[in-house]
Amino acid sequence: MGNIDTKDINSAPQAEKFGTFLGVYTPSVLTILGLVMYLRFGWVVGNVGLGFTLLIVVLASSITFITALSASAISTNMRVGVGGEYFMISRSLGLELGGAIGIPLYLCRTLSITFYSFGLAEAIAMFWPASLGIMPSYMIQLITAVIIVIITIMSGKSAGFVLKLQVPIMIAVGISILALAIGVFSGKFHAPEMTATFRTAPQGFWYVFAVFFPAVTGFTAGIGMSGDLKDPRKSIPRGTLFAVLTGTIIYLFIPVLLAITTKMDPERLASGGVETWGNIAILGSLLVIPGIFGAILSSAFGSVLGGPRVLQSLAQDRLAPSFLAKLSKTGQPTISTWISGAIALAAVLLGDLNTVAEFVTILFLTLYVMLNFSAALENLTGDASYRPKIKVPWYISLLGSFGAFFVMFLINHVAGIAGVILEFTLFWILQRRSMKKEWGDVRAGFWGTLARFALLKLRKHEKDPRNWRPNILVFAGDLTKRLPLVQIAYLLNQRRGILTVCNMVIGNLLNNDINIKEETAKMDEILEQEGILAFNEVDVVSHFESGSIKIVQANGFAGLQSNTIMFGWSEDKDRMSSILKTVRAISGFHKSSLLVRINETPVISGRNRMDIWWRGKHSNGDLMLLLAHLLSLNSEWKNSIINIYTVILVEEDREFMLENLEEMISEVRIKAEPIVIIKPKDKSVTEIIHENSANANIVFMGLDIPQDGKEKNYVDRLEELSEGLKTTVFVRNGEEFAGEMI
């Protein structure tokens, strides 16, 4: 996945670009000052009184203001492209979460075209002749369909014309508010009712709050025009914040007017609707109706402009068919606009969209949750790339996120749960598609910050034997040949520690002997195919011994240094001697060593038996038993038997040794079978091992450090011990907990 080619973008038709006022402020403020303002304010004041109405306005506006601040912070930190909120979230939280929000966002905006068109059709129905009775529902649907077709055609041809058309609409809305104020001040006043009566809202305060809340939404209409702005970084914060502040001031002013006028008492306000303004305003409905019509029409225009641009951005990110990203000669996403209009037109057939409208509000709220969460997370992670011009404390954004989440379930908990399930489902589907992207996102910063915090805390506990975990560095060489060795390391690691797979190459970096990036990518591919979770690295060294020692010293950091080094068996005795010399140095670093010889492939056949050869001492035996236990925790080995063998010379020692083994097994709480063998005089220890462990899937034995110069002799001894066994792991415990069974 990813963005469309730069060539395609550069050759795309150039659309007319807009500034702060036309591009952001006008569509945002007109969507805020919409039909809800005319319909619900009188009802709210009549039910909860002036004091609680102002409280509701402040609470609702606070959530939108915080969200506007968060959106502004994100927009000033990146080059915002087409798609508005979807673009910002996908570039912040990742393509999967962005898509999970963007797809419902597109549907919301598209269905909003139908909602607002229905509202305008019902407003037009007021002029239906009374002699003909109530306008039939099919006529309302027909008028709605005509409105959708007209605004879709206008928007598809020119966004500039539509945005400029909103200027006279805003004037009409302003005149209606002024007419209301003049109507109030030209009449008599009374003291406002301050107590809540809940005359027509017996469900209580939060019900009234939930009914009113959609009045303050819609401020993101201007953000949706991000791809059509001259300077999104400046226009989005300025236009959005100013629109929210304008809406808040007007919303604090209107309830005061409605509460003090004698033209409508509280009882009539509580049961009134759109006619409330007509009864109070100067010249009645004459100056109010154009404002109502304009408010509805502008909201519909905002939806028909914003929706196709979300679809265009989804198409650019390959979340929708690529042809939807194509632009017309005037730079408009015409195909996306026609498709959006067709969907809105089809939605007219649903007739009553009240339930769907509620669900759409819920999905818009999930958008606010994610916008605030994105800003909070960007702030918390402290990425160097996050340098917004508008700085919002993380806890403020998080407060806005929780507030939107609370309101979402307050409005309709069933729709809230359905919305969350929908977006989680979309996220799961998009994540399974393993989409690639060409931009970073805040998740990397979040995990980086969390890792840093954890590592600093881990430093205080890294020396505690109780917290020991197998951080294995395995020298694998060519993975295509050494994959069984890495599989054993992965099983011993048991997903509890850090596994690092190293391909050590003898060469000279100055001569460009190896393409490290290419070789690392090959290792990544093989490990991913095998389902092995590991870090991998390619290291070029001039000599095996000195190179391997340097790699061991440098591997890991803080409390996550490698503590166990694994080598594979080599048929070259000189190489084996070098490995043993390296093990000597590694022991000096207090790191353990594992030398693995695999004689049978597949590596693990049967997975039913592990043998440990115990010399009656701790140190190596501790680690051997611990590794066998870790291996048994894997599902492939969960039914395996762990046998602990020890060889004694005389019968008299049998009971004593058996008691010691049973006591040790009980203390360490590892299920194992102790087996004591008396060495016959005519058999060597090697013969005893071969006789008893020939059928074991894996055999653990201790690894000594030979004296300097005696390495080749010890290689012969190790070869003799492991000859004929399926898989042998020679263990050298160099940890500080040697002799302290974990």
N, C-alpha and C positions, 0 to 999 in steps of 0.2 A: 504494500500500500504506500501512500505518500501523496504529495501534492502533484498537480499536473505539471508538465514540463515548463521550465522557465521560458522556453521558446514560445509555447502556446500562450503564456500570459502576456509576453511582450507584444505578440502579434494580435492580441485581442483588441476589439474595438474600444476606444476610449470614451467612457461615459462622462456626462457632465458632472463636475464635482461641486459639492456644496459646502457652505461654511457652517458655523455654529448655530446661527439663528434658524435658517431654513432646514438644515440637515438634521439637527438634533433637538433644539429647544422647541420649535413649533410642533412637530409630531408628538413629542413627549408630553408637553403641557396640555395639548388638546386631547390626548388619550387619558390623561389624569382627570381633566375637567370634562368628563363624558356624561353619558345618560344617567349614570348612577347619582351624580351630583343633583340632578333635577328630580330624580325619583325618590331618593332615600333620605335626604337630609331632614326634611320635615318629619318623616316617620321616626327617625332616630331621636330628634329633639322631643317629639310628643311622647316617646316611651321612656326615656331615661333622664330628661331634663337637660338644662344647659351645661351644668358642671360635668356630668358624666359624658355628655357629647364631646366636650372639649378634651376630656381625658382619652376618649376613644380616638379622636383625631390625632392627639399627640402620640399615643401608643402605636397606632397604625403607621403614621408618618415617620416615626422613629425607625421602624423596621425598614421602610423603603429608603429612608435617608442613609442609613448605615449600608444598605445594599448598594446604593448609588455611590457612596464613598469607596466601597470595596471594588466596584466595577471601574471607578475612576482610577484607583490605584493601579489595578492591573493594566488598564488601557494606557497609562502613562509609562509603563515599563516595557511595552512591546509595540511593534508595528502591527496595528490591528488591520486585518484584511477583511474581506467580505464574510458575512455570517454573524457579525455582532457577538452576542453572548456565547454562541456555540464556538466561535473562533477562539475567544478568550479562554474558555474552559478547556477546550481540547488542547490548546498550547500550554496550559498550566497544569492540569491534572492528567493529561494524556488523551490520546485519540479514542480509547475505549470508553472512558467516562464522558468525554465530549460528545461522542456519538450517542451514548445512552441518554444524554440530555437533548442533543440536537434534533434527533428524530421526533421525539414528543413535542419539542419546541416548534418544529415545522408544522406538525399536525395541529397544535394549539393555534398558531397564527392563521393557518388555513381555515380551520373551523370558526375562528373569530370573525372571518369575513362573513360567514353565514349568520352568526349571531347578530352582528351589528346591522346587517342588511335586513334581518327580521325586525330588529328594533326600529329601523327607519320605515319599513313597510307598515308596522303597527302605528307609528306616529302619523303617517300619511292617512291611515284609516280613520283618523279623527275627522277628516274632511268628507268622509263618506256620507251621502245624504241620509238624514234620519228617516225619510219616507221609505227608504229601501231596507230598513232594518239594519241589523248588525252585519258588517262585511263578512262574507263567508270565508272560511279558512283557505279554500283553494285560491281565492283572489289574493289573500295575503302572501301565499306561497308564490303566486305568479309575479306579484310586484317585487318580492324578494329576489326571484330569479332574474328579473330584468335589471334590478339594481346591481347584482353581482356581475352580470355581463357587462354593464356600462363601466363600472369601476375597474374591472379587469382589463378591458380594452384600453381605457385611459392610462392605467398604470403600465401596461405592456408597451405602450407607445413611447411614453416619456415620464420619467420620475420627476423631472424638473417641473413639468406642467402641474403634476399632482401636488408637489410640495408648495409651489407658488399659489395654488388654489386654496391652500390651508390658511393663507394670510387673511383673506376676507372672512373665512370661517372663524378664525380666532377673533376677529373684530366683532362678528355676530355674537360669539359667546361672551365677549367682554361687555357688549351692549346689554345683553340679557341680565348679567350680574349687576350692572349699573342701574338698569330698570328696576330690579328687585330692591336695591338700596334706596333709590328715590321713592319707590312705592312705600317702603317702611318709614322713611323720615318725613314723608308728606302726610302721614296719618298719626294716630295716637299710639302711645306706648303703655306697657304695663311691666311690672316686675317679672323677670323671667322665672319660670318654674325650675327649681334647683334639685328637687328630689326625683328619684326614679319611680315611675308608676307602673310601667310595663303594661299599658292599656291593651295594646294589640300584640304584645310580645311576652307572653307569660313564661317563656323559656328562660328569661333572665338576661343579665348583662352580657355574658360572653356570646350569647346567641345574637344580640344586637350588634356586638363587635364583629362577629363573623359575617353578618349580612352587609355591614358597612365596608369591610376591608377591601373588597374588589374596587372600591372607589379610588383608592390610592395606588393601585397597581397600574401597569401600563407605562411607567416611566422609562422602560427599556425600549420603547418604540424607536427612539432616536439612535440608540446603540445598534439596533438592527440595520441601520443605514450606514454602518461603518465603512463598507467598501465603496460608498459613493461620496465620502467626505474628503475635502482637500487635505486636512490635517487631523486625523482621528485622535491623535494624542492630546491635542488641545481642545478640539470640539466636543468630544465625548464627556470629559469631566465638567467642562464649563456648561454645556447645554443641559446635561442630565441633572447636575446639582442645582442649577438655577431653576429648571422646570419643577423639581421636587420642592424647592423652597417656595416658588410661586404658588404651587398647588396647596402647600401647607398653610401659607398666609391666607389664601382665599377660603380654605376650608375652616380656618379658625374664625373668619369674619362672617361667613354665611349663617352658621347656627345662632350667632348673637342676633342677627337681623330677624331670623325666624322666631327667636324666643321672646323678643321684646315687642313685636308688632301686635296690635289688637285686631288686625284684619283676619288672623287665623288663630283661634284659641288652641291650647294643647290637645284637646280631644279631636279636633278636626285635623291637626297636624299628624296625629298618630294613625289616622285612618285615610289620610290623603295620599296622592301620588303625584303625577306630573302636573296636575291642575293646581297644586299648591302655589307654584310660582305665578301662574296666571292670575290667581286671586289676590296676590299681594303686589305684583309689579305695576308700575305706571303703564297706562294704556293696555292693561290686562295681558292677554297672551300675544298681542301683536309684536312685541319686541322679544318675547321669550321663545316663541315657536322657531324663528330662524336660528336661534342659539342651540335649541334642542336638535333640530335637523342637522345643523353644522357639526355639533359634537359627535353625533352618531356617525355622520358621513366621514369625518376626519379619522375616527377610530377604525372605520372600515378601510379607509385608504392606508392607514398605518399598517394594518394587517396584510393587505394585498401588496404592499411594498416590502415589508419585512420577511414574510413567509418565503417567497421565491428566492430571496437572497440567502436564507438559511439552506434551502435546497441546493442552490448553486455551490455553496461552500461544502456541503456534504458530498456533492458530485466531484468537486476538486480533490477531496480527500478519499475518493473511491468508496464512499459509503452509499453512494447512489450512482446510477448509470452516468457515464461521463458526458453523454450528449446534453444532460441537464445543466452543464456548466457553460454551454455555448451562449454567446451574447449576440444581440442584434447589431445592426449598423450604428445604432445610437448608443450602444453600450449597455442595453438592458437585458436581463436574463429572461428573454421573451418566452422561451419554451417552458421554463419553470413557472412563469407567471400564468401561461395558459393552463398548465396542468393543475396549478393551485386553484385557479378559477373553476376548473372542471370538478375538482374535489368538493369545493365549496358549493357548487351548483348541485352536485349529487346529494350533499348533506341537507339540502332543502326538503328532500323527500322524507326526512325523519320527522318533519312536522314540529313537534314540541322538543326543543333542545335545552330545556331548563336543566335536566340532569347532566347532559353533556357539558353545558356551560359551567356547572359546578366542578366537573372533572377537569375542565380546561384551566380553571382558576387554580386547582390543586397542582397541576403540572407547571404552571407559571411559578408557583411558590417553591416547587422543587428546584427550579432554576435559581431562585433567590438564595436558597439554601446552599447550592453549589457555588454560586458566585462569591458569597461570603466565606465559604469554606476554602475556596481557592486562594483568596486574599490572605486569610489567616494562616494557611499552610505555607504560602510563599514567604510570609513574614517570619514565621517560626523557624523555617529551615535555614534562613539566613544565607541563601545562595548569593555569591558575589554578583551574579547577573541580575539579581532583583534590586533595582535602584529606581523605584517609582518617584515621580515628582510630588505626588500626593501621598503622604505617609499616614497610614491608618494603623493604630495599635492592633496586634493580633486578637486581643481579647474583645475589642469592639466588633471586629468582623465576626468573631465566633458568637458573640451575643446576637448579632443580626441573623446568623445562621440558625441558632436555636429558636429565635423569635419566629422566623418564617416557618420552621418545622412545627412549632406549637400551633400557629394559626392554621396550618395545613390540616392538622387533625381536628382542630376546633371547628372548622367549616364543615367537614364531613369525614369522619374517621374511616368509613368504608372506602370512600373515594381516595383518601390519603394512603391507605394500605394498598389499594389497587395501583395507584400511581407509583409507589415505591417498588412494588413487585414488577411492574412493567419496565421500569428503568434498570432494576437489577437484572432482569431477564435479558434486556438489550445489552447490558454491560457484559454479561456472561457469554452471550453469543459473539460479540465483537472481540472479546478477549480470546476465545477459542480460535478465532480466525488468525491469531498471531500477527496482527497488523503491524507493519513497520512504519516508522515516521521519520521525517528528516529534521525534526526539531526536538529539543530536550523538553522535559516537563518537570514539575515540582516534585514528583515522586522520587526521582533520583536524589534530589536535595533532601527530601524528608528522610529517606533511608540513610543518607550520608550523615545527617545530623544525629539521627538515632544511633547509628554505629559509633560515631564519635563519643556520644554520651556514654554508651555502653562500654566502650574500650577504656575510657577514663575511669569508670567505676571498676572495671575488671582488673585494673592495675593493682588495686588494693587486695585482691583475692587470688592473684595468679600463682602464688607460691603455696596455696593451701592444697595438700594432697587430696582432700576430700572432693575438690572441684576438678580433679584431673579429667581431661577428655582427650581422646586420641586425635591430635592434630597431625595427620600423616603427610609426609612429603615422600612421594614415590618416584624414584628415578626409572622412568618407563622407556625412555628412548623412543623408538619408532612404535607408535600406538597400534599400528596394523599387526605388528608382531608380538607386542607385549600386552595386548588387551586383557588376557586372563589375569595377569599380575595386577592390573588396575582394578579389575572386578573384585579380587580378593581384598585389596586395600579399601575399596568402597564398602564391602561387607563388614570388615573389621572396624571401620570408622563408624558404622551403624547410624549414620546421619546425626551423630552427636557432636562431632568435632569438625575441623576444617580439613578437607582433602585437597592436596595440591599435586597435580601431575606435571612432572618436569621432563622435557625432552632436552637432554644435555648433548650438545653437538661439539665435537672437537674441531676447531677451525679458527679462522681469524676474521673478526668483524671488519677490520680495515680493508680486507680483500673482497667484502661482500659475498662471502662464501654461501650465505643462506639468507633467504627472504623470511625474516622472523614473523612479519605480519601474516604472510601467506601460510606458513607452517602452523601458526597459532590458530588461524581460521580452520585449518584441516582438523586439528585436535578438537576444537569446539564442535565441529560437525560430528565427529566420531563419538565423542562423549554424549552429545545430545541424542544421537541415534540409539545408543546403548542405555539411555536413561540414567546416566551417572552424573550426579550433582557434584561438580568439582571445579576448582580453579585450575588453570593450566598456564604453563609458561615455557618458552623456548629460550635456553641459555647457551650462548656460544662461548666456549672456554678453550684455552690453549693446551691444557693438560688435564687428564682425568682426575687425579688425586687432588691437586690444588684447586681445580675448578669445582669439584663436588663439595669440598670443604667450604669454599667461599659461598656457594649456593646455600648450603645448610645454615651457615652463619647469617646470611642475609634474608632468609625466608621468613615472612610474617613480621608482625610488630605488636607492640603493647602486650596484651595477655594472650595473643593468638599466634605466637611463634610455633613453628613445627616442633613437636616434642618426640616424634617417632619417625625415623627415616627408614624407608623400605627400598631394598635392592633386589633385582632379579638375578637368578643364577646365570652364569656365563660358562661356556665350554672352554673359553680361553683362560688357562691357569694364571697367566700374567695379569689379566684383568681381575680375576678373583683375588689375587694377592693384593692388588691395588684397592679393591673393595674392603678387604680386611684392614689394611692400613688406614683407610678412611674411617672405618668403624672405630678404630683406636682413638682417632682424633675426635670423632663425634661423642664418644663416651666422656671425653674431657670437657665437652660442652654440657654435660648432664642431659644428653638426649639418648633415647633408646634406638636400637637398630634391629631391623628385621631383614633376614636374608631368606628369600623364598625360592625353592626349587620345585618346578612343576614338571612331573614326568608323564602325567596322563591328561589328555584333553578329551572331552571338555573338562575344565578344571575341577568342577565339583559334580561328581556323579553319585547319585543316591542321596547325598546330604544327610546321612543317618548316624555318622560316627566321627568323633574327634578324640584323638589320643594325646595326652600330655605325659612326657617323660620327666619325672620329678626326681631330682638328685637328693632330696631330703633336706634341702636348704631353701631359704627364701631368695630374694633378689630376682633372678630370672624367672623363677617359678611363680612369683607374684604376677608378673606381667603376662606369662603364658596363660595362667588361669583366667585372668581378666579378659584377655583377648578371646579366649574360647567362649567365655560368657557373652561378650559383645556379639560374637558370631552367632550364638544361639538365639539372640534376640531378633534376628532377621527371620521373616516368615519362611524363607527357604530352609532354614536350619532349626526351626522351633521344636521339632521332634527328635533332634539329634541327641545321642548319648555322649557324655563327656567322661572318658576314662582317664584316671590319673594313675600312671604306672610308676612304681619305684622299685629298684633292684637292691636287694640286701645279700649279704654273704652267708649268714647263718640263720637257721630256723628260730633260734632263741630271740632274734630281733623282730620277728614277724608281728607279734601281738603289740609290741611297743610302737612300731612304725604304723601299724593299722590304726591304733588309737589316735596317734598324732594326726594322721591324715583325716580321719573322721571328725576330730575336734576342729581342725582347720576348716574343713568343708562346712561344718555347722556354723562356725563364726562368720565366714564370708558370705553365707546364705546363697551359695551357688550349687545348683544340683549337679552332682558328679559322683562317679563310682570309683572308690579307691581299690587298687589292685596291687598287692605286694608279691613280688616274684623273687624266689631264692635262686641265686645264680649257680647253675651247675658248673662243675669244674671244667667240663669239656666244651663249654660254649662261651663265646665272647659276648660282651654287651651288645655289639652290633648284631650278632646273630639273634639274640633275644628280641631286640627291637624289630628286626625284619620278620621274625616268626610271629610276633603278637600284633604288629601294626600293618601288616601287608594289606589288609582290607579296610583300613581306616581311610576316610575321605581326606582328612588333613591331620598331620602330625606336628606337634610343637615340641621342640627341643631347645636346650640352652645353647648359647653361643659364647665361647671363651674369646679372650683377646690373646693371640699368640705373641710370643716374644719377637722383638724386632729381628728380622732375618729368617724366622721360622714360619712365615706365612704360607709358603708352598706346601710344606709338610702338613699344615693344618687344613689346607684346601683338600688334600688327599683324604684326610680323616673325615671331613664333612661330606665329601663325595661318597665315601664308603658307607657312612651312616644313612644317607638319603637314597642310595641306590635301590631301586625296586619299589620304593614307596610312592604313592599317588601324588601327594603334595606335602612338602615339608617346609615348615617355617622355623628357622633358627632365630632365637630371641636373645637379645642382649639388653638388659634393663640398665639404662644409665640415668634414670630419673632419681630425684632426691628422695622419693618415697620408697626406694629400694629397701626391701625387708619389712615394709609396712603394708600388709595386704589391704587393698581398698575394697 
